[in-house]
Amino acid sequence: MPNSPRRIVCFSDFDGTIFMQDTGHILFDNLGCGEKRRQILDEQIKSGERSFREVSEEMWGSLSIPFEDGFKIMEKELEIDSGFREFYQFCIDNEIQFNVISAGLKPILRKVLDIFLGHQQSAQIQIVANEVEIQPDGSQWKPIWRHETELGHDKALSMKEARAQVEEMALDEEVPLIVFIGDGVSDLPAAREADVLFARKGLRLEEYCIENKISYIGFDSFADVKREVQAIMKEDEEKTGGVGKPARFNPRANMWRRVSSKQAVPKFVAATPTNEEKMFLWPEDFSEYHQPQAVPEDTAV
């Protein structure tokens, strides 16, 4: 049984969080469109010129190799977080469910975990990500998106669904503590559903949290995450019978979960109402995906 009287469930981003590099970038740079083209495409996403989904389809479509052929280069270039294996074993030992939520492709993430953790431990991690269709000869890679959105995967929706399942399983027990671990602004949709938010130090998610006064715990490696989760568990043990308010939580997570309309705008969003912030706080408002329209030949210049 877990040492903490309250159940803890962890959700983590993959690229840049569990692994220091981006799995897709390694494939694109070495076996696809190349680093220069990939950087141009990344800038198109950042500028808003094209959607993440549209650009990602071009990137994945640039690959023309069989599925298995890409993992030799990834095994060589990928670096797993120095503390992740120990943290994951800690989760297993304490019956802490560990899940991955990613904008990447599920078969690739699973294969990478198989390589770095072994099949037995990898199989215990639930991965919520996009699927992919790959021709046997590798001549075509086509992402199968989880949701019809500009991002392809609505992480907020996935987290809500996962949280609902976890809380339903809890029945009359105390509501579980939801932990999210990430590194980029794209993790905010999932992070807002968490009670405790971990942000990798020095990267965009931490910067965003600082800029907007969002409660978070910074980490350099999963060794830091383990230490903080252990502290939370100890605080739980010290509570009489484990009953009462959570010892620690992200107050903005509760605020975000109460947001049900555009009228209920958190102050930090009202102060900086960019499309980026609106998209991550209310992804349902950006839920309709519009396929780029081809320019008619008789109007092209």
C-alpha positions, -999 to 999 in steps of 0.1 A, spaced: 0 0 0 12 36 -6 26 54 24 4 85 18 -32 82 30 -42 102 -1 -39 87 -36 -15 105 -59 -17 104 -97 11 118 -119 8 131 -154 39 141 -174 48 157 -207 73 136 -227 96 157 -250 117 181 -230 104 167 -197 111 130 -194 136 133 -223 158 164 -227 153 164 -265 123 163 -287 118 129 -304 102 144 -334 129 169 -339 156 142 -339 137 123 -367 130 154 -388 165 169 -385 183 136 -393 158 117 -415 132 141 -427 129 177 -438 162 187 -421 170 211 -392 169 243 -413 134 236 -427 122 224 -393 133 256 -377 114 276 -403 83 256 -397 87 261 -359 88 298 -365 56 296 -385 39 280 -355 52 307 -331 42 336 -354 7 321 -359 12 319 -396 3 282 -396 -13 259 -369 7 234 -349 -14 206 -365 -8 218 -401 30 222 -396 33 189 -378 16 171 -407 43 186 -430 71 176 -406 59 140 -401 51 138 -438 87 145 -446 98 112 -432 102 83 -457 117 55 -436 102 24 -420 91 28 -384 119 8 -369 146 26 -388 143 58 -368 151 44 -334 188 39 -339 194 76 -342 170 84 -313 187 59 -290 220 76 -299 208 112 -295 181 111 -268 190 118 -232 166 107 -205 163 129 -174 190 118 -149 164 113 -121 136 98 -141 143 61 -136 146 65 -99 114 86 -97 95 61 -118 106 33 -95 95 54 -66 61 57 -82 58 20 -86 69 13 -51 43 37 -37 14 28 -60 15 63 -77 0 59 -111 23 76 -137 9 87 -171 22 105 -202 2 132 -220 19 143 -252 13 161 -285 36 135 -301 28 101 -317 20 73 -293 38 44 -311 70 64 -311 68 74 -274 60 37 -265 90 24 -285 113 50 -269 101 40 -234 106 3 -243 142 11 -253 151 32 -222 130 15 -195 125 -20 -208 92 -35 -220 79 -45 -185 82 -11 -169 72 8 -201 40 -13 -203 28 1 -169 28 37 -182 -4 49 -199 3 71 -229 -23 96 -240 -11 109 -274 -18 109 -311 -18 78 -333 -1 75 -367 -5 56 -399 28 45 -415 31 27 -448 50 -6 -444 79 7 -465 79 40 -446 70 60 -477 42 79 -459 37 90 -422 3 104 -414 -6 116 -379 -41 105 -366 -51 133 -343 -70 127 -311 -91 158 -315 -103 181 -342 -84 211 -330 -56 234 -342 -33 216 -318 -44 181 -328 -45 170 -291 -65 189 -266 -45 181 -235 -70 199 -213 -98 175 -224 -75 145 -220 -67 156 -185 -103 162 -176 -112 128 -188 -84 112 -169 -92 131 -138 -128 121 -140 -119 85 -142 -95 88 -113 -120 106 -91 -148 81 -100 -125 52 -89 -119 70 -56 -156 67 -47 -160 78 -11 -123 82 -5 -106 115 -4 -102 130 -39 -68 121 -53 -40 146 -57 -32 153 -93 4 161 -102 15 175 -136 51 178 -148 60 198 -179 83 222 -196 65 243 -222 35 267 -226 18 240 -246 16 220 -213 -7 247 -198 -40 230 -209 -30 199 -189 -13 218 -161 -44 238 -153 -62 206 -144 -35 197 -118 -33 203 -81 4 204 -81 24 218 -111 60 211 -117 78 232 -143 113 225 -156 135 254 -146 147 279 -172 121 269 -199 90 285 -212 65 270 -188 84 283 -158 87 317 -174 50 318 -181 42 308 -145 65 336 -132 51 362 -156 15 354 -146 20 345 -109 9 309 -114 18 287 -84 44 260 -94 74 240 -82 105 243 -103 127 213 -110 160 206 -126 155 168 -127 130 142 -116 151 138 -85 137 172 -74 102 160 -83 107 129 -62 119 149 -32 89 173 -34 63 144 -38 79 127 -8 75 159 12 38 161 2 33 125 13 50 132 46 26 162 52 -3 139 44 9 113 70 11 141 96 -25 150 92 -49 134 116 -63 103 98 -53 119 65 -85 141 65 -87 177 57 -75 201 30 -46 189 8 -13 199 24 -2 214 -9 -20 223 -41 -20 247 -69 -48 272 -61 -50 282 -98 -59 247 -107 -91 250 -87 -97 284 -101 -93 271 -137 -116 242 -131 -143 267 -120 -139 287 -152 -170 277 -173 -175 307 -195 -156 336 -212 -171 359 -186 -152 343 -158 -118 356 -169 -89 352 -145 -72 385 -138 -39 376 -153 -56 367 -186 -76 398 -187 -44 418 -183 -28 400 -213 -55 387 -235 -34 371 -262 -47 344 -285 -21 321 -269 -35 325 -234 -71 323 -246 -63 291 -265 -47 274 -235 -74 285 -210 -105 278 -233 -94 253 -259 -131 246 -267 -132 281 -283 -105 269 -307 -120 235 -312 -129 236 -348 -101 227 -372 -102 245 -405 -84 227 -433 -62 252 -452 -79 263 -484 -61 258 -517 -58 289 -539 -78 284 -571 -55 282 -601 -72 311 -619 -66 334 -590 -30 324 -582 -3 349 -588 
